[in-house]
Amino acid sequence: MSDPALYVYAIVPRSATTAPGTGIDGREVVAIDGGDGIAALVHRQDTTPFEGPDDDVRRWVLEHSEVIDRAWQTAGTALPVSFNVIVAPREESTAEDALRQWLRENAGTVGDKLSALRGHAELRIEIGVDVGEVTADAPEIDHLLSEMSSKPEGVQRLYRKKLETRRRDVSDRLADSLYPDFRRRILQHAVDIVENRRSRTEEGTVPVLDVAVLVADAEVEALGVELADIRDSRGGIGIRFLGPWPPYSFADLPSLAPARDPEEA
């Protein structure tokens, strides 16, 4: 490969570049030093992004994340780059020269972010309410059930559909009422929060809140205690608490690739 492209995993302090290991499909990960104490972790390849069956994509994303996590664990900070960001060679420069130029031009911004994120981790928090449990003693559900019990079987089928809708409505109202307080309590322990707009919940559950939070290492345990208190505050509340991870949702890097590069993928 005479003029390779560079697949980029993360922007890191130079201290995280001593043993970056291997990345996607066992490719050797190397550091491109940008000066000013920062570097990019990359592997060399052509400009073709990683595309294929879902199982392959999941494996590649995991291998991508493992490179970032090693660097983050080593240096205590790292700026993750999204999957499939590739810096291509340009007419006037190699990919390596283009990446070095990007590092030089953004050294101040990147250095400030790396410093600000040191000693912090991203956590994912999903809170939902169980529709069956939180509507079990709702008066309007009891009233509907009482009405239904006196109806013929054919009419009861219509009532069961109505009950399903009413239980969902009651759960939605409860979720809306719980959201402000839960968000406030989480933010007491976090320095930043990002809503997950593609929230998915299990069947029979209504989401209350689905967020990524940036938390100082020293606050992780306290946040866990707060979430346990939220879970125990009433029946039917379920919580998923994932992490700690490198700050994927908070890196907010300037665009890495020129127009024709696979960052658009």
Summary of the structure (lengths in Angstrom):
residues: 265
radius of gyration: 24.3
end to end distance: 22.6
largest distance: 81.8
contacts: 812
relative contact order: 0.17
helix: 46%
strand: 24%
